[in-house]
Amino acid sequence: MYRTKTCGELNIKNVNEEVELSGWIQKVRNLGAMVFIDLRDEFGITQIVVNDEKLQEQIREYTTESCIHIKRTSCGKK
């Protein structure tokens, strides 16, 4: 399986849960210390926060509409 949740399915109940998402990059915003990716699938959009320098370097190679798969622990604010 290439994902455990869809982008439209994630919510506050999934905080601290390991999830796998797959989709297309809709937008990338580089704020220096952090990079934000808007990941889109047919069900919705999820914002991915990247603060690891090595991963940020990899992201520079991706363009809008690139397909990616990510496996990480979900976080959020209450």
N, C-alpha and C positions, 0 to 999 in steps of 0.2 A: 504494500500500500504506500502511496506517495504522500499521504497526509492523514493526520488524525482529526483535524478540524478544518472547517472552511473559514475563509476570512469573515464572512457574515455571521458565523456561529460563535466566535469568541466573545466572552463577556466577563464581568467581574467574578463570576464563579470559577473561572479558569486561572485565576492568579496563582502563581507558584506551581503550576502544572506544566510538565514538559509536553510541548506540542510540536507538530510538524505541519508546515504550511507550504503550499505550492501555488504559484500564480505568476502574474506579469507585473513588472515594475511600471507603475503609473507615473510616479514622480520621485525624484531624489533631491533632498535639500541638505546641503553641506554647511554646517554651522561651525566648522573648525574642530572642536573637541568631540562633536557628535555628528553623525549622519543619520538622517531620517529617510526611510523608504516607505512610500505608500504602495503596499502590495495588494493587487486586485485579482480576484477570481470571479467566477460567474455569480457568486453569492454576496459579495461585498468587498470592502476595503479594510485592511488592517495596517496600522502604522508600526514599522519595525525601527527600533532605535539601535544604532551601531556605535559603540564607543571603543571598540578594539581597533588599534591602529592598523594591524595587518589586514583585518577585514575591510577597513575603510579603503585601503589601497586596492584591494580586489574590486570593490564596488565602483571605483573610477573607470574600470573597464566595461561596465555594464551600461546599456542605454535604455531609454524608454521602450517598453514592450519586450524587454529581455525576460525570459522565463527563469525563475529561480525556485529553489527548494530550500527551506530553512528549518532547522530543528533546534529549538531553544526552550528555556523556561519562560513562561508567560509572566509578565509583571503588570501592575496597574496601581491606580490610586483609589482609595476608598473615600 
